[in-house]
Amino acid sequence: MDSEDKKRNVKEKKEEYKELKGMGFFKKLKYSIFNIEKYPEIASEGIGKAISYISKLILILAVILSIWTLYQTYQIINEGTNYLKNEFPEFSYSDGTLIVDSEEPIIVENEKFGKIIIDTNTDSEETINQYLNQMNEFGTGTLVLKNRVVLKNITMIGEVSYNYKESFGSMNLTEFNKQDVVNYVQNGEINSLYFSVFITLFIYSFVMYFTNTLWYAIIIGIVGYFTMWMLKMKMRYIAVLNMAIYALTLSTILNILYLIVNIAFNFTVQYFYIMYITVATIYLLASIFILKTDLIKRQAEVMKIVEVQQIVKKELEEKQEEKNQQEKEERQKKDKEEESKDKKQKNKENKENTKHDEPEGSNA
């Protein structure tokens, strides 16, 4: 019965492994959130599969972030057109350089669009860094310089910078002025710029989030590896890293939901990325402890099987000894019977010999 149970367990494990090996993206997504005890089996597919899985998840994140930032850019351009037309000073662009007819920096603070700073006169890196710090303190904003524009959003890691010469060069724009820009926006010719902004944002977002996610996975993997070492569990770091990548699933989804909520309600969570790492770490450690518990259970089952085998072996030995004893007793009994029979036969022969040896007429 024990051997049958063992064969059945092996068969179930093989079927489970085949199911895990052939699962698609959405099934892995479900397992990564609701079946953390399956992390070791999923992670056994290798680092390539794990990176491919998390790349698809980050792809969704990058698309949402790009659409959101593009939507913000669209609002800024539309609402800024009237300000540009009626209140903004004259400006001109030529061969990669923007010149605004203002001696002092133009600073506008808006709850919706953040801090907008325009300074086309400065070349000082120190001054530019001060502007960037002001934007970061505000949470979101735009910095317009003479050779580039820098965008900062609370959903972004860092800032996105657009070089005028590269961006406008792709649209064959070498020079324009204030009136040209107003006409460009109002005539709908700006759509090609929106497309260029979306592609740039998407590539930037994907690369930044992918790099950061892998970096978080490495850190969480190190924590998981040392936890296994403390629990006296042997597993290669690369396997723990694979598990850490899957453990980042819920954190990445929470990041996507956070972006959506922020877009809809302008809701901000302070220290969100601390929570992001904490959730992933908890998932990985929970998976490790479940694995440890499972190993302890298996060891207990093995010990139980060994104990049963020892009991069965002892019973068999006792039965064999009993059987041997019975056989010995039967042999001894048989030997005694044969010995007794031989003795009787010998006595009989002796009597007959004695009878034959008596002299004739002895009875007279």
N, C-alpha and C positions, 0 to 999 in steps of 0.2 A: 504493500500500500504506500509506503514511504517513497519507494522508487517511482511509483506511478505519479504521485504528487509532484515529485521533483521534475519528471518529464513534462508534466502539464505546466508547471511554472516556467520551465525553459521555453516551451512552445509559446506561452503567453508573452514572454519577454521578447521573443523573436518577432511575433506579430506586432507588438507595440513598437519595436525598433523600426520595422518596415513602415509603419504608419507615420512615425516621427520623421523618418528619412524623406518621405515623399510629400510632406505637408507644405502648403503654400504660405504666402505672406500673411494672410489674415488669420489662418489657423495658428501660426507662430505668434502672432499678436495676441490672440486669445490665451494661448498657453503661457506666454510671458507674463501675463497679468494675473490669471486665475489658477494656473497650474505650475507654481514655482518649483514643485518637487520634480518636474520634468526637465529642469535646467541642465542637469548633467547629460541627459540623453540628447537634448537639442544641441547643446554645446559640442557634443561629440562629432557633429558634422564638420567642424573645422572653422578656422578663423575667417576663411574666404566667405563662407555662407553667412556667418555672423555679421561681417562688414556689409555684405550685400543687403541683408535684412535691415540693418539700421540706416543704410543709405536711402532706402525707399521711404522710411519713416521721416527722415530729415528732408527728403524731396518734398513731401507734403507740407512740412513746416516752412520750407523756403518759398513755396508757391504762395501760401497764405500771407507770409511776411511781405513778399514782393507786391502782391495785390494791394495789401493794406498801405504800404508806403507809396505805391503809385496813386492810390486813391487820395492820400494826403497831398501828394504833389499836384494832383488835378485840382483839388480844392484851393491849394495855395495859389496856383496860377490863375484860376478863375476869379477868386476874390481879390487877388493882388493886381489884376489887370486894371480895375477901376482906380486903385491907389496909384498904380504906375502911370496911368493916363493923366490923372488930375493933380496928384500931390508929389510924385517922385521926381527928383531932378533929372535933367537930361543926361544921357549916357551914350557911349558908342563902343563897339567891339571891332577889333581889326587884328587879324593874324595871331589869335591866341591871347590877346590882351583886352581886358574890359576896363574902361575908364568911366567913372561916375563923377559928374560935375558937382562934387561936394568936398570941401576941405576937411570936415569933421566926419568921423564914422557915423553911419546911420544905424540906430539901435531901436528895434520895435519888439515889445513883449506882448504876446498874444496867448491867451489860455488854450486856444485850440491848436495853434501852430507852433507854439513855443517862442524861443528867443531868436529873432532874426537880426543878424549883424552884417552890415555892408561896409566894407573898407577896402577900396581898390588903390589906396595910396601906400599902404605899408608893405614892406618886405621883411620886417623883423620877425624872426621865428618866435622870439619871446612874446611879442604882442599877439601873434596868431595863437600861441599856446594859451595865453590868457583868455582870448575869445572862446577857445574850445572848452576851457575849464568853466567859463560862465554858462555855456550851453549845457555842459554836463550837469552842473548844479541845478539848472532850470529843468533838466530832464529831457528836453527835446528842443530842436531849433535848426537854423540854417545859417551858415557863414559864407558870405559872398566875398571872394578876394579877386584880385585882378587877373589871376591865371587859372583859378578853379573855384568850385563851389563845394562846400562840405555839409552833408546832411547828418543829423543826429536824431534818433528816435528811441524812446524808452524800451522798445522791443528789440533794438539792435544791440549787438555786442560791438562796441567801438563806434566809429563813424564811417560813412561812405563818402568818398571824394571823387568828384568828376572833373577831369581836366578839360578846359574849354576847347583846346585845339583838337583833341581826340574826339570829343563828343560832337562838336559842331562840324568837324572835318568829315565825319561819317555821313553827315547830311549835306555836304558840299556848301557849308556856310563859312565864308571867310570874313565877312564884315556885315554889320547892321547897326542901327541906332534905335532910340526909344520908339519912334513912330513905326519902324519896321516890325518891332516886337509886338506892338499893339495890333497891327494889321495881321501879323502871323497868327496870333492867338484867335482873333475874331474871325478869321477866314477858315479856321479848322485845319490849317496846315501843320499844326503842332502834333498831330496824331503820330507821326513818325518819331517824334521826340519821346512820346510816351512809350512807344514800343522799345526804343533804345534804352530808356530808363528801366523798364521792366526786365529786359535781358540782363542788364548790368547788375541790378538789384538781386535777381535770381542767382546769378553766378556767385556774387559776393556772399549772399546769405547762405547758400549751400556750402561753399568752401569754409566759411567761418564756423557755422554750426557743426559741420562734419568734423572739422579739426578739433573744436572744443569738446564735442561728444566723445571722440576717441581719447582725448586727454583725460576727461572725467572717468572714462572706462578704465584707463591705465591706473589712475589713483585708486578707484574703488576696487580694482583687481588686486592691487598691492595689499589693501586692507583685508580683502577676502583671503589672500594667500597666507598672511600672517595669522588670521583667525584659524585657518586649517592647520597651520603649524602648531598653534597652541592646543588645538583639539587632537593633535597627533594623527592627522589625516594626511595621507600622501596623495598629492595631485600636482601635475605640472602647472606652472604659472600661466602658460598659454591657454590651458583648459579653463582656469579661473577667469582669465580675461574674456574668453568667449561668454562665460556665464554673466560677467559684469556688463557686457554689451546688451544682452537680453534683459538684464535687470534695469537698464535705462529706459525701457519701453514706456512704463507708466509716467516717468518723469518727462519724457519727450511729449507724450500725449497731453499731460498737464500744461506743458509749455505752449502747445498748439491751442488748447482751450483758453489759456491765459491771454494769448494774442487775440483770439476772437472776442473775449469779454472786454479786453482793452479797446478793441476797435469799436464795439457796440456801446460801451458805457464809460469809456475812458477811466477804467478801474486799474489802479496800480497796487501791486503787492511789494512791500519793501523786503529786501533780502530774499527775493524769489529763488535765486540760484543756490542759496544755502539749503532751502527746502528741496530743490531739485536734486542736489547731491545726496541729501539725507534720505529721501524716499528710495533712491536707487540703492544706496548702501544697505538700508533695511531689507530690501528685497533680496539682495545677494546674501546677506548674513542669514536671513530666514531660510533660504534655499540650502545653505551650508549646514545649518543646524538640523534641518529635515533630513538631509543626506546622512549626517552623523547618527541621528536617531534610527534611520533605516538600517544603517550598518550595524548598530548595536542590536537591533531586532534580529537581523540576519545571523549575527554571531550567536545570539541566544537560541535561535532556531537550530543552528548547527550544533551547539552544545547539547541541546535537547535530543537531537538525532543521535549524537555520539553516545549520550547516556542510554537512550533506548537500545542502541546497537550493543552497548556493553551488557545491558540487562539480558537481552536476547542471547548474546554470546554466552553469558554465564549460565542461563537456563539450558542452553544447548549442551554446554559442557557438563552440567549436572545430570542432564538426561543421558548423556553419553556415558558418564561414570556409572550411573545407575544401571544402564544397559550392560556395561562391561562387568559390573558386579554380579548382575543376574546371570550373565553368560558364564562367569567364573564359578558361581555357585552351582549352576547346572552342570558344568564340566566336572566339578568336584563330586557332585552327586552321582553323575554318570560313572566317574572313575571308581567311586566307592561301590556302586552296584556291580560294575565289571569285576572289581577286586573281590567282592563277596561271591560273585558267581564263579570266579576262578578258584577261589578257596574251596567252595562246595564241590566243584568238579575234582579238585585235587584230593579232597577227603574221600570222595566216592571211589576214585581210582586207587587210593591207598587201601581202602577197605577190601576192594576186589582183589588186589594184589595179596593182601594178608590171607584172604580166604583160599586163594589158589596155593599159597605156600604151606598150608597145614598138612601133616603126614596122614596117609590113608590108614584107616583102622584106629585112628586116635580116639574115636568115640566108643571103642569096644571096652 
